[in-house]
Amino acid sequence: MSQAHISQAYVIEVSNQTAGIVVSDNSGFCFFSSERAFDSLDGGYFSSARAAERAARALVERRRQARTQPASTSGI
């Protein structure tokens, strides 16, 4: 008799925004984005729900830093 795998699902929220959900399966936790800003993570697998949350937070932080960096002044 085979054992059924019980899936676990978690909502991932970053900066008061729902980034998506992660659902566990035999390969880990698969991320499903709910906002375009997190589509680059969509379909990605993570070792844990916490790892997926860290990836979503890192994505937000990289975008925040890119917006706050001054424009290049090359050629002046």
C-alpha distances in whole Angstrom, upper triangle without the diagonal:
4,7,9,13,16,19,22,25,29,32,35,38,41,45,44,42,39,38,34,31,28,24,22,19,18,21,23,25,27,30,31,35,37,40,42,43,40,39,39,36,34,31,31,28,29,27,28,29,32,33,33,35,37,37,39,41,42,43,45,47,48,49,51,53,53,55,57,58,62,63,64,67,68,71,73
4,6,9,13,15,19,22,26,29,31,35,38,41,41,39,35,34,31,27,25,21,18,15,14,17,19,21,23,26,28,32,33,37,38,39,36,35,35,32,30,27,27,24,25,24,24,26,29,29,29,32,34,34,35,38,39,39,41,43,44,45,47,49,50,51,54,55,58,59,60,64,64,67,69
4,6,9,12,16,19,22,26,28,32,35,38,38,36,33,32,28,25,22,18,15,13,12,16,17,19,21,24,26,29,31,35,36,37,34,33,33,30,28,25,25,23,23,21,21,23,26,26,26,29,31,31,32,35,36,37,39,41,42,43,45,46,47,49,51,52,56,57,58,62,62,65,67
4,6,9,13,16,19,23,25,29,32,35,35,33,29,29,25,22,19,15,13,11,11,15,15,17,18,21,22,26,28,31,33,34,31,30,31,27,25,23,23,20,21,20,20,20,24,25,24,26,29,29,30,32,34,34,36,38,39,40,42,44,45,46,49,50,54,54,56,59,60,63,65
4,6,9,13,16,20,22,25,28,32,31,30,26,25,22,18,15,12,9,7,8,11,12,13,15,18,19,23,25,28,30,31,27,27,27,24,22,20,20,17,17,16,16,17,20,21,20,23,25,25,26,29,30,31,32,35,36,37,39,40,41,43,45,46,50,51,52,56,56,59,61
4,7,10,13,17,19,23,26,30,29,27,24,23,20,16,14,10,8,8,10,13,12,13,14,17,18,21,23,26,29,29,26,26,27,23,22,19,20,17,17,16,15,15,18,20,19,21,24,24,25,27,29,29,31,33,34,35,37,39,40,41,43,45,49,50,51,55,56,59,61
4,7,10,14,16,20,23,26,25,24,20,19,16,12,10,7,5,6,9,11,10,9,11,13,14,18,19,23,25,26,22,22,23,20,18,16,16,14,14,14,13,12,16,17,16,18,21,21,21,24,26,26,27,30,31,32,33,36,36,38,40,41,45,46,48,51,52,55,57
4,7,10,13,16,20,23,22,21,17,17,14,10,8,6,5,8,11,13,10,9,10,12,13,16,17,21,23,24,20,21,22,18,17,16,16,14,13,13,11,9,13,15,14,15,18,19,19,21,23,24,25,27,29,29,31,33,34,35,37,39,43,44,46,49,50,54,55
4,7,10,13,16,20,19,17,14,14,10,7,5,4,6,10,13,14,11,8,9,10,10,13,14,17,20,20,17,18,19,16,15,14,15,13,13,13,11,8,12,14,12,13,16,17,16,18,21,21,22,24,26,26,28,30,31,32,34,36,40,41,43,47,48,51,52
4,6,10,13,16,15,14,11,11,9,5,5,7,9,13,16,16,13,9,10,10,10,12,13,15,18,18,15,17,18,15,14,15,15,14,13,13,10,7,10,12,10,10,14,14,13,15,18,18,19,21,23,24,25,27,29,29,31,33,37,38,40,44,45,49,50
4,6,10,13,12,10,7,8,6,4,7,9,12,16,19,18,15,12,12,10,10,10,10,12,16,16,13,15,17,14,13,15,15,15,14,16,13,9,11,13,10,9,13,14,12,13,17,16,16,19,21,21,22,25,26,27,28,31,34,36,38,42,43,46,47
4,7,10,10,9,6,6,5,6,7,11,13,17,20,19,15,12,12,9,10,9,10,11,14,13,11,13,15,12,12,14,14,14,13,15,12,8,9,10,8,6,10,10,8,10,13,13,13,15,18,18,18,21,23,23,25,27,31,32,34,38,40,43,44
4,7,6,5,4,5,7,9,11,14,17,21,24,22,19,16,15,12,12,11,10,11,14,12,11,14,16,14,14,17,16,17,16,18,15,11,11,13,10,8,10,11,8,9,12,12,11,14,16,16,16,19,21,21,23,25,29,30,33,36,38,41,42
4,6,5,6,6,9,12,14,17,20,23,26,24,21,17,17,14,14,12,12,11,13,11,10,14,15,13,15,18,17,18,17,19,16,13,12,13,11,8,9,10,7,6,10,10,8,10,13,13,13,16,18,17,19,22,25,27,29,33,35,38,39
4,5,8,9,13,15,17,21,23,27,30,28,25,21,21,18,18,15,14,13,15,12,13,16,17,16,18,21,21,22,20,22,20,17,15,16,15,11,12,13,10,8,11,12,8,10,13,13,11,15,17,16,17,20,23,25,28,31,34,37,37
4,7,9,12,14,17,20,23,27,30,29,25,22,21,18,17,15,13,12,15,13,14,17,19,18,19,22,22,23,22,24,21,17,17,18,16,13,15,16,12,11,15,15,12,14,17,16,15,18,20,19,20,23,26,28,31,34,37,40,40
4,6,9,12,15,18,21,25,28,26,23,20,19,15,14,11,9,8,11,10,10,14,16,15,16,19,19,21,20,22,20,16,16,17,15,12,14,14,11,11,14,13,11,14,16,15,14,18,19,18,20,23,26,28,30,34,36,39,40
4,6,8,12,15,18,21,25,23,21,17,16,12,11,9,7,7,11,10,9,12,15,13,13,16,17,18,18,20,18,14,15,16,13,11,14,14,10,11,15,13,12,15,18,16,17,20,21,21,23,26,29,30,33,36,38,41,42
4,7,10,13,17,20,23,21,18,15,13,9,8,6,6,6,9,8,6,9,11,9,10,13,13,15,15,18,16,12,13,13,10,9,11,10,7,9,12,10,10,13,15,14,15,19,19,19,22,24,27,28,31,34,36,39,40
4,7,10,14,16,20,18,16,12,10,7,5,4,4,7,10,10,8,9,12,9,8,11,12,13,13,16,14,11,13,13,10,9,13,12,9,12,14,13,13,17,18,17,19,22,22,23,25,27,31,31,34,37,39,42,43
4,7,10,13,17,16,13,9,8,6,5,7,8,11,13,14,11,12,14,11,10,10,11,12,12,14,12,9,11,12,9,9,13,13,11,14,16,15,16,19,21,20,22,25,25,26,28,31,34,35,37,41,42,45,46
4,7,10,13,12,9,6,5,4,6,9,11,14,16,16,12,13,14,11,10,9,9,9,9,11,9,6,10,10,7,9,12,12,11,14,16,16,17,20,21,22,23,26,27,28,30,32,35,36,38,42,42,46,47
4,7,10,10,8,5,5,7,8,11,13,17,19,19,16,16,17,13,12,10,11,9,10,11,10,8,12,13,10,12,16,15,15,18,20,20,21,24,25,25,27,29,30,31,34,35,39,40,41,45,46,49,51
4,7,8,5,4,6,9,11,15,17,20,22,22,18,19,19,15,14,12,12,9,9,9,8,8,12,12,11,14,16,16,17,20,21,21,23,25,26,27,29,31,32,34,36,37,41,42,43,47,47,51,52
4,5,5,6,8,11,13,17,19,22,24,24,21,20,20,17,15,12,12,10,11,11,11,12,15,15,14,17,19,19,20,23,24,24,26,28,29,30,32,34,34,36,38,39,43,44,45,49,49,52,54
4,6,8,10,14,16,20,23,25,27,27,23,22,22,19,18,14,14,11,11,11,12,14,17,16,16,19,21,20,22,25,25,26,28,30,30,32,34,35,36,38,40,41,45,45,46,50,50,53,55
4,7,8,12,15,18,21,24,24,25,21,20,19,16,15,12,11,7,9,8,10,13,15,14,14,17,19,17,19,22,22,23,25,27,27,29,31,32,33,35,37,38,41,42,43,46,46,50,52
4,6,10,13,16,19,22,23,23,19,19,18,14,14,11,10,6,6,5,7,9,12,11,10,14,15,15,16,19,20,20,23,24,25,26,29,30,31,33,35,36,39,40,41,45,45,48,50
4,7,10,13,16,18,20,19,16,16,15,12,11,9,8,5,5,6,6,6,10,9,8,11,13,12,13,16,17,18,20,22,23,24,26,28,28,30,32,33,37,38,39,43,43,47,49
4,7,10,13,16,17,17,13,13,13,9,8,6,6,5,6,9,9,9,12,11,8,12,14,12,13,16,17,17,19,21,22,22,25,27,27,29,31,32,36,36,38,41,42,45,47
4,6,10,12,13,13,10,9,10,7,5,5,6,6,8,11,10,9,11,10,7,10,12,10,10,13,15,14,16,18,19,19,22,24,24,25,28,29,33,33,35,38,39,42,44
4,7,9,11,12,9,8,10,8,5,6,8,10,12,15,14,12,14,14,10,12,15,13,11,15,17,15,16,19,20,20,22,24,24,25,28,30,33,33,35,39,40,43,44
4,6,7,8,6,6,8,7,5,8,10,12,14,17,16,13,15,15,11,12,14,12,10,13,15,13,13,17,17,17,19,22,21,22,25,27,30,30,32,36,37,40,41
4,7,9,7,8,11,10,9,12,14,16,17,20,18,16,17,17,14,13,16,15,12,15,17,14,14,18,19,18,19,23,22,22,25,27,30,31,33,37,38,41,42
4,5,6,7,10,10,10,13,15,17,18,22,20,17,19,18,15,14,16,14,11,14,15,13,12,16,17,15,16,20,19,19,22,24,27,27,30,33,35,37,39
4,5,5,8,10,9,13,15,18,19,23,22,20,20,20,16,16,17,15,12,14,16,12,12,16,15,13,16,19,17,17,21,23,25,25,27,31,32,34,36
4,6,8,9,10,14,14,18,18,22,21,18,19,18,14,14,15,12,9,11,12,9,8,12,12,10,12,15,14,14,17,19,22,22,24,28,29,32,34
4,5,6,7,11,11,14,15,18,17,15,16,14,11,11,12,10,7,10,11,8,9,12,12,11,14,16,16,17,20,21,24,25,27,30,31,34,36
4,5,5,9,10,13,15,19,19,17,18,16,13,14,15,12,10,13,14,11,12,15,15,14,17,19,18,19,22,23,26,26,28,31,32,35,37
4,6,9,8,12,14,17,18,17,17,15,12,14,14,10,10,13,12,9,12,14,13,12,16,17,16,18,21,22,25,25,26,30,30,33,35
4,6,5,9,10,14,14,13,14,12,9,10,11,8,8,11,11,9,12,14,14,14,17,19,18,20,23,24,27,27,28,32,33,36,38
4,5,9,11,15,15,14,16,14,10,13,14,11,10,14,15,12,15,18,17,17,20,22,21,23,26,27,30,30,31,35,36,38,41
4,7,10,13,14,13,16,14,11,14,16,13,13,17,17,15,18,21,20,20,23,25,24,26,29,30,33,33,34,38,38,41,43
4,7,10,12,12,14,11,9,12,13,10,11,15,15,13,16,19,18,19,22,23,23,25,28,28,32,32,33,37,37,40,42
4,7,9,10,12,9,8,12,13,11,12,16,16,15,18,20,20,21,24,25,25,28,30,31,34,35,35,39,39,43,45
4,5,7,9,6,6,9,10,9,11,14,14,15,17,19,19,21,23,24,25,27,29,30,33,34,35,39,39,43,45
4,7,8,6,8,11,11,11,14,16,16,17,20,21,22,24,26,26,28,30,31,32,36,37,38,42,42,45,47
4,5,5,7,9,10,11,13,14,15,17,19,20,21,23,25,26,27,29,31,32,36,37,38,42,43,46,48
4,5,5,6,9,10,11,12,14,16,17,19,20,22,23,25,26,28,29,31,34,36,37,41,42,46,47
4,5,5,6,9,10,10,12,14,15,16,18,20,21,22,24,26,27,29,32,34,36,39,40,44,45
4,5,5,6,9,10,10,12,14,15,16,19,20,21,23,25,26,27,31,32,33,37,38,42,43
4,5,5,6,9,10,11,13,14,15,17,19,20,21,23,25,26,30,31,32,36,37,41,42
4,5,5,6,9,10,11,12,14,16,17,18,20,21,23,25,28,30,32,35,37,40,41
4,5,5,6,9,10,10,12,14,15,16,18,20,21,22,26,28,29,33,34,38,39
4,5,5,6,9,10,10,12,14,15,17,19,20,21,25,26,28,31,32,36,37
4,5,5,6,9,10,11,12,14,16,17,19,20,24,25,27,31,32,35,37
4,5,5,6,9,10,11,12,14,16,17,19,22,24,26,30,31,35,36
4,5,5,6,9,10,10,12,14,15,17,20,22,23,27,28,32,33
4,5,5,6,9,10,11,13,15,16,19,20,22,26,27,30,32
4,6,5,6,9,10,11,13,15,18,19,22,25,27,30,31
4,5,5,6,9,10,11,12,16,18,20,24,25,29,30
4,5,5,6,9,10,11,14,16,17,21,22,26,27
4,5,5,6,9,10,13,14,17,20,22,25,26
4,5,5,6,9,12,14,17,20,22,26,26
4,5,5,6,10,12,14,18,20,23,24
4,6,5,9,10,12,15,17,21,21
4,6,8,9,12,16,18,21,21
4,6,9,12,15,18,21,21
4,7,9,12,14,18,18
4,6,9,12,15,14
4,6,9,12,12
4,6,9,10
4,6,6
4,6
4
